Amino acid sequence: MGSDVRLDLQSLRQAYIAGKLAPTQVVEQVYERIERYSDPAVWIYLAPPAESLARAAHLETRDLAALPLYGIPFAIKDNIDWAGVPTTAGCPAFAYVPVVSATVVAKLEAAGAIPIGKTNLDQFATGLVGTRSPYGICRNPWHPEYIPGGSSSGSAVAVAAGLVSFSLGTDTAGSGRVPAALNGIVGLKPTRGYLSTRGVVPAVRSLDCVSIFAQTVGDAQAVFQAAAGFDPEDPFSRRPAPPPALPPTTVRLGVPPLEQLDFMGNQAAAQNYQAAVQRFADIGAQVVTVDIQPFLAAGELLYEGAWLAERTAAVGDFLVQDHPGLDPTVRQIILAGREISGVQVFRDMYRLQALQRETEAQWERMDLLLLPTIGTAYRVQEVLAQPVELNRRLGRYTNFVNLLDLCALALPSGFQPDGLPTGVTLIAPAWHEEQLCAWGERYQALLASEERWTVQNLGCR
């Protein structure tokens, strides 16, 4: 089997059905690619090849037709439990070995997917940059001078570099979308509680979501369908409410006025965003202008008060002591929540509720909202010099999504002259994942017909 094997779900399944490939052959190829890509910072834990081959060999004794993710290799962000493997959350001193896997991991394995390893992340999932880890900084596969994005850095790189078919991340402030933009892949952030967070190290537990990185929207949707489902053992799990059906051939696509957009001087990103708006118009979307100011105002609450205190509640007791391997920026951010009073917490909750009511007026005018995923990308050295300010800028178009109980789909939008990808995000009210994916697939098909965004290009670089 050559190194040109395509790892997207459709290609693998067709090859399995035709008898052209077996899961053990794919696993062998995955480890060859990992060795050739040669970036140890992607992985915090990589399963021994013999163990992964044994899992693949066991699959070959089972009925392919009964397993929707038969023989699909995937990676797990290392704040998500995988039974018998240490969970570090990016901090070696915090590590523990779970007895059972997180619900989502167990569901994916039951569907036939093969876990390959645990991926690097911004420590305690606190950051959008991918530079806050004692395990190193993952190399951006498109441009090594630039950050990979975070906090799900390793998960995004593993997919973008063609090392696995899909990966699991988490998303609280944009950690499942910012890395997707910086790596030129798809990132699906479901509605809060749609995927169980049992077995996930909490960041902001009331907002945390398990996210999915994939090469295509169709792949992300297939993984989502296999992982979704109410978990009675997770107090934050929710039963989906059926969304109203959207018209099959058209949708009202909200776009902000130019004065509400900030690309931090990046003209290429601005042009690619406008091109994405036009692509959606070309596939049948009705573009309408909406006010995103209340959305942006809600996003500002995420690191300013109540929800910062929730980060402190999650891991603050551990961070009080000076453990080896603690990232100083992460520690400073999380422990700052100790200064937030209960009075401020309630004031912030009331403020968010008022802003959510303001956003409802905009949702009356649109079905989906299209925004840049990030305004611009930053080099590693820039982020190391300004770790807090540049991280804040990266969250401008992502921070509000979890707070306002929305779902989102990050999509590629083109390239900058230096070869770095840019991205946009399609946003919808809770439980509208099916509509997001339907329009995302149509958009991605159009993009692939005119650009180099095809699965063949997503091989190991």
Protein Blocks (a to p, Z undefined) as FASTA:
>chain_A
ZZkbcfbfklmmmmmmnopacfklmmmmmmmmmmmnopaklpmbdcdfklmmmmmmmmmm
pcfklmmkgoiacdddfkbccehiacekhpaklpccdfbdcfklmmmmmnopacfbdcdd
dehhiajkopacfkbpaddfkbmkbcebiaklmlmmmmmnopafbdcdddfklpmmmmmm
mnopacddddehkaccehiacfblmlgccddddfbfklmmmmmmmmgccdfklmkbccdd
ddddddfkbccdddddfklpceehpaklmmmmmmmmmmmmmnopacddddfklmmmmmmm
mmmmmmmmmmmmmmmmmmmpccehiafklmmmmmmmmmpcfklmmmmmmmmmmmmmmmmm
mmmmpmbdcddfbfbdcdfklmmmmmmlmmmmmmmmmmmmmmnopadddddfbdcfkopa
cdddddddehilmmmmmmmmmmmmmmmmmmccdfklmccZZ
